[in-house]
Amino acid sequence: MFHLEFQSTREPTLHRFLEYDARLARQHFAQVRTVVLYHANIQSAPSELDIGTAMYRVENVFLSDLNGDAALKEVEEHLRIGQWEPGDRLRLALALNMNVRSVSTAFERVLELVPAVPDETERDLVVSAILALGDQSLNDQQRTHLRKELRKVSKIVEELYEEGRQEGEHLKAVQVAEKMFRKGASLSDVIDITGLSEQEAEEIRRKLMN
């Protein structure tokens, strides 16, 4: 089995990864290979953990060793001549986490290149990878801008955005219901105000009473 981790901070020990892999190995009775991708801000991290009865190892990949500007230039050239290849997906998705001269410049180049990916499926794969890995180095404003722009070119982001919006509305309704119950509101009033189902509202009230 292949276990991939992405870290924007240095993992001080490997105990957490060891626990994950032990569970995977026990559940699937298979060997596990763990690779840890580190953001360009991280130049070193442990790769071995001696627990006495066994030696646990992971493979560290430091994106600081990769040139993000060169990766984006290669993607740009491939798009220009219509020679998109699977490696371009990773180059574009990970460039913001590689070693770049200017994060803001790289950010703008990523926004320009994503819509130019010719195949819709490939574009969705790139966008999914960027959302999972590519915005770790950005500030809140850039992250919001990135997601807004990606929504324009990918149905996946639109679906994720809609799911997130619905989850946010539901969470808000739950919080309102909790406040109402604490102030002595009736079950019917909570349902009317929040729009929650009777079962959901009753479950919230039951948890607050315990």
C-alpha positions, 0 to 999 in steps of 0.5 A, a space after each residue: 500500500 502507498 501512504 502519501 502525506 503532505 506537510 507544511 510544517 516539520 514533523 518532529 517525530 514519526 510516531 503519528 505516521 507509525 500509528 497510521 501505517 500500523 493500522 493499515 498493515 493490520 487491516 490489510 495485511 500488506 506492506 506499506 510504503 510511506 512518502 512524506 512531501 514537505 513544503 519548500 519551507 522545510 529542509 529537513 525532517 526525520 526519516 527513521 524511528 527506532 522503537 526498540 523492537 523495530 525500525 520504522 522508515 519513511 521516504 521524505 521528499 523536500 519540495 525545496 529541492 525543486 524549482 517551481 518557476 522551472 516547473 511552471 515554465 515547462 507546463 506553459 511550454 507544453 500547453 503552448 505546443 499542445 503536448 500536455 503530459 501526466 507529469 504536468 499535472 503534478 508540476 502545476 499542482 505542486 509548484 506553489 509549494 516548491 522553491 519559487 522566486 516570488 510566491 505572488 508571481 507563481 500564484 498568478 501564473 498558476 491562475 493563468 495556466 489552469 484554464 488552459 489545460 485542454 482536457 476537462 478531466 485533467 483540469 479537474 484532477 489538477 484543480 483537485 490536487 491544487 486544492 489539496 496541496 497547492 495553497 498551503 503557502 498562501 495567505 487567506 486572501 490569496 487562498 480565497 482568490 485561488 478557490 474563486 478562480 478555480 470555481 470558474 474552470 472546474 465543476 469539482 470545485 463548484 461541487 465542493 463549494 456547494 457542499 461546503 456552503 451547505 455544511 456551513 449552513 447546517 452547522 450554523 443551524 445546529 449552533 442556533 438550536 443549541 442556544 435556543 434549547 439552553 434558553 428553554 425553547 420548545 422542540 417545535 420552536 427550534 424546528 421552525 426557526 432552524 429548519 432542522 428535522 425533528 430527529 436532528 433537533 431531538 438529538 441535539 436536545 438529548 445531547 445537551 441534557 446528558 
